[in-house]
């Protein structure tokens, strides 16, 4: 499917903000490989002039899962890319996600003890929670990840990422069997939000990897999207906050 542009590169704002559809990879595996980035660069070839951490990804500043739809940011100048690396290191590049979740009583294999009591959250109907962990690859061909904490065994700790990752989550009850989730992070790991919600006992509805109803729903019924990005931008008149938001046309009211 084709991407959409929320912002196109200009001299004063040298970046693109795009909406990546579900089922499209954020980044190419090699130069020219089909992806959201490749589509963006075909319209704005100057994106290819930026040198990023991976040669074929150029100025792609973050990614979202292929299963996930929503916002991506791509630098169109080396100066902006380098500047945003500092913004990210300082924790000032904020990404937000929205989800519909179905509470689950028991955790699948590979998870440590739940960080919070899901029954307590369900009884109150809401929660503001900060979930923090390291991560390790898990499952067939490492398709999934699992949280790792300091209380995990030596085998899990040996495989864990060196850094800790934090997700700020607001859960609100929508009906008897459904909660909405607003999730915010400044530093991300693969599947971070999906895994942290699953660990809490609130997997995302239709998630093909982390939901209790795994493989029962088609990918388009995955109730999760990258809804907002925010970062400071230096201008001639000072620093301003750039905010971009997205809501799918068929998204439920949260």
C-alpha angles and dihedrals in degrees: 000000000000125000124234127221122231091173131015124205120272133173092257095039106034100188143084125227112200138180109233114206122226112269095031120107116239095220136028121246089218136003110300095009110146110267143124089268092051091053091050093049092050088063097037108030091181087078087073091062092071118094112216137174090282117039097224093047094057109175099357102138100192139353139218128208120277088242091055129079126205147070130000129178121213125184118225095191132049091229092057092045092051091045092052091051087063092045090054093047089054091052094244100121100089123194124191130197134188128207146170110228136194115209115241125199101208132040121232119238123296101036125119120228113305113270092223138020106263091196090060091051091049092049092052095040094224144048141181106211139171112208119194132181148131116248138227131191114257143183135014109354087349091283092154137040133219131206118253124201133180089263094060122106126270094259093056093043091051090057095042127115113257092235132064120232127208130205121189107210132190113193122192127178113244099178138333095297103022138073129184119224130204110192129189130186139163099196121038141201127193110288090355099148094038092051096043092052091048090049090053089055094254106103117183115263111258095007104159092210110028107027125102086230092056114175093359095103131051117250093256089065092062101121099211135100142165098248109176144014126192132182140154117257124199113228136172089263097044141279118326131184114244113206127183124181136189136189122179115242091239096041117132119242110268 
